[in-house]
Each structure stands twice: as C-alpha cells, then as structure tokens.
C-alpha cells in the first residue's frame, strides 16, 4: 500500500470522525469584553518560555487541549486546559527521513492527525500525539508562490480541510519593498494541496486591486473560517474580504477600527533602517483574526500607532506590542464593539478562543503579574452593552 493511498484512507476516516457541532445563537447586539481578572495558568519547565511561538486550542470528547509550539527545540507541548497540566512533549528530528526542519506551524485535525509545517522544504509531515511521523506529503508550490505559511502566532491562518484537499495560506514571491500592483495581479492568497497526489491548485481570491493605491505596503494577512466561508484581514486595509471554502471571492465588508486613522503609512517614503522598524512595529495596522465558534463572533486585533523614543522601545515592540485593541464582529462582519486594552499588559500573539472565552496571555515583561514559570492567560467574555 503506497503512502498516498494510506493518506487518502486516513482522510476518509478523519472526515467521518469530524463533528459538525451545533451553531451558536447569532449575536447582533452591541458587545463589550469583560473580565473578572482571574487567570488560567499552567506550570512550565525551566527549558520552556512562557511566551510561545504558537498556540493551537483543540476540543474533543475527552476535554479541552492547548498545543504549544517551541521552535527552538523543534517541539510541541500538549497541555490539558481542564486540569491545567502538561500532558506530553513531542520533539521532532530536524534531519533524516522523518525529519521536520524548522518546525514553524501546526494544524490539528484531531488528536490522531496533526499536520506539521516546516521551512523551507515543500513537504508536510503527518503525526499524532505520540510524535511518530505517520506520513510525509510532498508537493510543489505553485509558481510565484511560497510553501504554505502556517504560523500559529503571527497573522494566523489555519489550513482548511475539504474533500482530501488542504487549503493553505501562501505568500507571493516578490520583493515587498518594490512590489507593484502589476506584480500582485496574478498572485493568490491560498492554494489547495491534494493529499493523495500532491497536486496543488491556486484559489481564485487574490490581493485587492487597489491595495497598493496609497503606496507600497506589507502584504501580510490573517484568515479565519466560520462555517462555509473564509474571512481575510490584511495588515493595511480596513476592509474584510470573504470567500467560500474553495477560495472563490464572495463579498467585501468595511470594518474600520475606531483607533486607526483613515489612511495607512507606506514603505514608499521609508529610507533607513530605523524608519523601517518604526513602520513595521509602531504604525497603524491590523493583525490576527480569530473566529469564536462558541459564540459566533470574530475578533479582529488592532494595533494603533505608538510613539517611539529610543532603540530600546523599538526592540521591545518587535516582540511585545505596547498597545492594541480587539474588535468584536458578528457573523456578517458588522462591528458590535471594540475594546482598547491597557498598555504593556498583554501579549496578543498568544491568544486563543476556548469555550470559556477569549484567552489573552498576560506574559508581557512589564506586567507585574507575569511569572517566568507560568504560562498565564486572562479570559475575556462577551457582555451585552446596555
């Protein structure tokens, strides 16, 4: 039995096991994020940072789980969110036939099927919670497009499983500082990988035609699935873009944050390294987009412009944003509310949705509640605005 046949058979089993679940009630009234200040904390060992390279929540009939990525050790840690304990570690070889070079992201289909994405090789490894490599899917990325960009802490975009195809986020192979509208005309946001044959197919949704009308911008985007649609949020665009699960464009919705200006700074006038760093880490921008399947809302993370007075400020901003807000949007992408978080308190790159609410890491170095041996989160819940 060849490897692709085994993968195909596994795909059928996965689809049979996958639970659809019931849709949450539609929320359409104004909302705010509230917290009682209580923390969800998990003990970590001396070799583990309390700031993760990526977090992936997962829930099944056995409980609630949190996968924590440690790129330095090429490792995944599995935590039980119910007992707040570390269940196991999965450490992967970098080289060899079962090697996973530079583990950069994961996609959890279920506890028996975890897809591993490394860089720069164009292959995907399939494992389970034992850490053993069960299969390797080889493919060729479409011309002009990168291998899948699956990162669980930076502009998140979980892959989507459809009929033995894995739809993945990609990046255009262009020089960002010199990119033109013509360069982006034929570039797409995603492509699908046939897990039986390794064949790749570009989706139809690409960059907005007017994305560079104000000047050169960063090209990063986040993607979130809600039922039968995908929603895309670009770093420098107030609009949200919608497609079906195959990546066919469907709709565009204006969803501007009240904390950002109408226009965005561009790379066009950036001439030195310091200005570039300020542009990247201190200017107005959007970042991750998360869908809350328990409450049927989206969370769009927003980073307003901040003033930078020193190189030390810049260095901290590279990892720990000083100020951010969270927009709350309903299923139709209407803005229901927006919460500006206190400065230098949270690390939004480690945030995830659980049945309890929106979990945001408090492991910011300037937060007095931050403890090095604890991975801690504050849980925010929705409350209707009266």
C-alpha positions in Angstrom: 0.0 0.0 0.0 1.6 3.3 -1.1 1.8 6.3 1.2 -0.7 8.4 -0.7 -3.3 5.7 -0.6 -2.7 5.5 3.2 -3.2 9.2 3.5 -6.3 9.1 1.4 -7.8 6.4 3.6 -6.9 8.3 6.7 -8.6 11.4 5.2 -11.9 9.5 4.8 -11.7 8.4 8.5 -11.0 11.9 9.6 -13.9 13.3 7.8 -16.2 10.6 9.3 -14.9 11.4 12.8 -15.1 15.2 12.4 -18.1 16.6 14.4 -20.1 19.4 12.9 -21.5 20.6 16.2 -24.4 23.0 16.6 -24.2 26.6 15.5 -24.2 29.2 18.3 -27.0 31.7 18.5 -26.5 34.7 16.3 -25.3 37.7 18.3 -26.3 41.1 16.7 -26.4 43.5 19.7 -23.6 45.7 20.8 -21.0 43.8 22.9 -18.0 44.5 25.1 -15.2 42.3 26.5 -15.2 41.9 30.3 -13.0 40.0 32.7 -13.1 39.3 36.4 -9.3 39.3 36.5 -8.9 35.6 37.2 -6.1 33.9 35.4 -5.8 30.5 33.7 -2.2 29.4 34.5 -0.1 26.4 33.6 3.3 25.4 35.0 6.2 25.3 32.5 9.6 23.8 32.9 12.9 25.6 33.0 13.6 24.9 29.3 10.3 26.5 28.2 9.5 30.2 27.7 6.1 31.4 28.9 5.8 33.1 25.6 5.0 30.6 22.8 5.9 30.5 19.1 2.4 29.5 18.5 -0.7 28.2 20.3 -3.4 26.0 18.9 -6.5 25.1 21.0 -8.5 21.9 20.4 -11.5 20.4 21.9 -12.8 16.8 21.7 -14.9 14.4 23.7 -12.0 13.9 26.1 -11.6 17.5 27.0 -10.0 20.8 26.1 -6.4 21.0 24.9 -3.7 23.5 24.1 -0.8 22.8 21.7 2.2 25.0 22.4 4.9 25.3 19.7 8.6 25.7 20.7 10.6 26.4 17.5 14.0 26.4 19.3 13.6 22.8 20.4 11.6 21.7 17.3 9.0 20.7 19.8 5.2 20.6 20.5 3.9 20.6 24.1 0.4 19.4 24.8 -1.5 20.9 27.8 -4.8 19.8 29.3 -6.8 23.0 29.7 -9.2 21.3 32.1 -6.5 20.2 34.6 -4.1 23.0 33.6 -1.3 20.4 33.3 1.3 19.4 30.7 0.3 16.1 29.2 3.2 15.3 27.0 6.0 16.7 24.7 6.6 15.8 21.1 10.1 16.5 19.9 10.9 16.1 16.2 14.2 15.4 14.4 15.4 18.1 12.1 17.2 15.8 9.7 16.6 12.3 8.3 13.7 10.6 6.6 11.3 11.6 9.4 12.9 15.0 9.9 10.9 18.2 10.3 13.3 21.0 9.5 12.5 24.3 11.2 9.0 23.4 12.5 7.1 26.7 12.0 3.4 25.8 12.4 0.8 23.0 13.0 -2.7 22.2 12.1 -4.7 19.9 14.4 -7.3 17.9 12.5 -7.8 15.7 15.5 -5.6 14.1 18.1 -4.6 11.3 15.7 -3.9 13.7 12.8 -1.6 16.6 13.3 -0.1 18.3 10.3 3.4 19.7 10.7 4.7 22.6 8.5 8.4 23.3 8.3 10.6 25.6 6.2 11.9 25.7 3.5 11.2 22.2 2.3 7.9 21.7 0.4 6.6 18.8 2.4 4.1 18.3 5.2 4.5 15.7 7.9 1.6 13.9 9.5 1.9 12.9 13.1 -0.3 12.2 16.2 0.2 12.8 19.9 2.8 10.0 20.0 5.1 12.2 18.0 5.8 9.5 15.4 5.8 10.5 11.8 3.0 8.6 10.1 3.2 10.1 6.6 5.0 12.7 4.5 3.1 14.6 1.8 5.3 16.0 -0.9 4.2 18.7 -3.3 5.4 21.6 -5.4 4.3 25.1 -4.5 2.6 26.9 -7.5 5.0 29.2 -9.5 5.4 32.6 -7.9 4.0 31.4 -4.5 5.7 30.3 -1.3 5.4 27.0 0.5 2.5 27.2 3.0 2.8 30.0 5.5 1.3 28.4 8.6 2.3 30.3 11.7 0.3 30.0 14.9 1.4 33.3 16.5 1.8 35.6 13.5 -1.0 36.5 11.1 -2.8 33.3 11.9 -4.5 31.4 9.1 -5.4 27.8 9.9 -5.5 25.4 7.0 -8.9 24.2 5.8 -9.7 20.5 5.2 -12.0 19.9 2.2 -12.5 16.6 0.5 -9.0 15.3 0.9 -7.6 18.7 0.0 -5.8 21.0 2.4 -6.3 24.7 1.6 -3.2 26.7 2.9 -2.1 30.3 3.1 0.7 31.3 0.8 2.9 34.4 0.2 3.8 35.9 -3.1 7.5 35.5 -4.2 8.1 39.2 -4.6 10.4 41.9 -3.1 8.0 43.6 -0.8 9.7 46.9 -0.7 9.4 47.2 -4.5 6.2 45.4 -5.2 3.7 46.9 -7.7 0.1 46.3 -8.4 1.2 44.5 -11.6 3.3 42.1 -9.5 0.3 41.2 -7.4 -2.2 40.9 -10.3 -1.8 37.1 -10.7 -0.9 36.3 -7.1 -3.3 34.4 -4.9 -3.8 34.2 -1.1 -4.2 30.4 -0.9 -3.8 27.2 -2.7 -5.0 23.6 -2.1 -2.8 20.5 -1.8 -4.3 17.2 -2.8 -3.1 14.9 -0.1 -3.4 11.8 -2.3 -1.4 13.1 -5.3 0.5 16.1 -4.0 -1.1 18.2 -6.8 -1.5 21.9 -6.0 -4.3 24.3 -7.3 -4.3 28.0 -6.8 -7.5 29.5 -5.4 -9.2 32.5 -7.2 -9.0 35.1 -4.4 -6.1 37.4 -4.6 -5.0 40.8 -3.3 -7.5 43.7 -3.6 -6.9 45.6 -6.9 -6.5 48.9 -5.0 -4.4 47.5 -2.2 -1.2 49.5 -3.2 -3.1 52.6 -4.4 -1.6 54.7 -1.5 1.9 53.2 -1.8 3.9 50.1 -1.0 2.5 48.2 2.0 3.2 45.0 3.8 1.4 42.0 2.3 0.6 40.1 5.4 -2.9 38.9 6.1 -4.8 36.7 8.6 -7.6 34.2 7.6 -10.3 32.7 9.7 -13.0 30.2 8.9 -16.7 30.5 10.0 -18.8 27.6 8.8 -18.8 27.6 5.0 -16.9 30.8 4.5 -13.4 32.2 4.9 -12.7 35.8 6.0 -9.4 37.6 5.2 -8.0 40.6 7.1 -5.0 42.4 5.6 -2.4 44.3 7.7 -3.2 47.7 6.0 -6.8 47.5 4.9 -9.9 48.4 6.9 -12.0 46.1 4.7 -12.6 42.4 5.3 -12.8 40.0 2.4 -14.9 36.9 2.2 -14.7 33.7 0.1 -16.1 30.3 0.1 -14.1 27.4 1.4 -12.5 26.8 -2.1 -11.2 30.4 -2.1 -13.7 31.8 -4.6 -14.3 35.6 -3.8 -17.8 36.3 -2.4 -18.0 39.6 -0.5 -16.2 42.7 0.8 -17.2 44.4 4.1 -15.8 47.7 5.5 -14.9 47.1 9.2 -12.7 50.0 10.3 -11.3 50.3 13.8 -12.1 53.5 15.7 -8.5 53.5 16.9 -6.9 53.7 13.4 -6.6 56.6 11.1 -8.3 56.5 7.7 -5.1 56.1 5.8 -2.0 53.8 6.3 1.6 54.7 6.3 3.5 53.1 3.4 7.0 51.8 2.7 7.3 54.3 -0.2 9.0 57.0 1.8 10.9 54.8 4.2 14.6 55.4 3.6 16.6 54.0 6.6 16.6 51.0 9.0 15.2 53.0 11.9 12.3 54.3 9.9 11.6 50.8 8.6 11.5 49.4 12.1 9.1 52.1 13.2 6.9 51.4 10.1 6.8 47.7 10.9 6.2 47.8 14.7 4.9 51.2 15.6 2.4 52.2 12.9 -1.3 51.6 12.5 -2.1 48.1 11.4 -4.4 45.1 11.8 -3.1 41.7 12.8 -4.8 38.4 13.7 -8.4 37.5 13.0 -10.0 34.8 15.2 -13.4 33.2 14.9 -15.2 32.2 18.1 -17.2 29.1 17.2 -18.7 29.0 20.7 -20.3 32.5 20.4 -20.4 33.0 16.7 -18.3 36.2 16.6 -15.0 37.3 15.1 -12.2 39.0 17.0 -10.0 41.4 14.9 -6.8 42.5 16.6 -5.8 46.1 16.0 -2.5 47.9 16.7 -2.8 51.7 16.8 0.3 53.9 16.2 2.6 54.4 19.1 5.4 56.9 19.7 8.9 55.6 19.8 11.6 57.5 21.7 14.6 55.1 21.6 16.1 51.9 20.1 15.1 50.2 23.3 11.5 51.0 22.7 11.8 49.5 19.2 13.4 46.4 20.4 10.6 45.7 22.8 8.0 46.5 20.2 9.4 43.8 17.9 8.1 41.1 20.3 5.7 42.8 22.7 3.3 45.4 21.3 2.6 48.3 23.6 -1.0 48.9 22.7 -3.7 47.0 20.9 -7.5 46.8 20.7 -9.9 43.9 19.9 -12.8 44.4 17.6 -15.9 42.2 18.0 -17.8 41.4 14.8 -20.9 39.3 14.2 -21.1 36.5 11.5 -21.9 39.1 8.9 -18.9 41.2 9.9 -20.9 44.0 11.4 -18.9 45.7 14.2 -20.5 45.0 17.6 -17.9 46.6 19.8 -14.2 47.3 20.3 -12.0 47.1 23.4 -8.8 49.1 23.8 -6.6 47.1 26.2 -4.3 48.7 28.8 -0.8 49.3 27.6 2.1 46.9 28.3 -0.1 44.3 29.9 -0.8 41.5 27.5 0.9 39.6 24.7 -1.7 39.3 21.9 0.4 36.9 19.9 -0.5 34.3 22.4 -4.3 34.5 22.3 -6.9 31.8 21.6 -10.6 31.0 21.8 -11.9 28.4 24.3 -15.4 27.6 25.5 -14.8 29.9 28.4 -14.0 33.0 26.2 -11.2 34.8 24.5 -7.9 34.0 26.3 -5.1 36.6 26.0 -1.6 36.0 27.5 -0.6 38.2 30.4 3.1 37.3 29.9 4.2 40.7 29.0 7.6 41.6 30.6 6.1 44.8 32.0 3.1 43.1 33.6 3.6 42.7 37.4 1.5 39.5 37.2 3.9 37.9 34.8 5.7 34.9 36.3 8.5 33.2 34.3 7.5 29.7 35.3 3.8 30.1 34.4 2.1 30.4 31.1 -0.9 32.6 32.1 -4.0 33.9 30.3 -6.8 36.3 31.2 -10.2 35.1 30.0 -12.5 37.8 28.4 -16.2 37.2 28.0 -18.8 38.9 25.9 -21.3 41.1 27.7 -24.1 43.0 26.0 -23.9 46.8 26.1 -27.0 48.2 27.8 
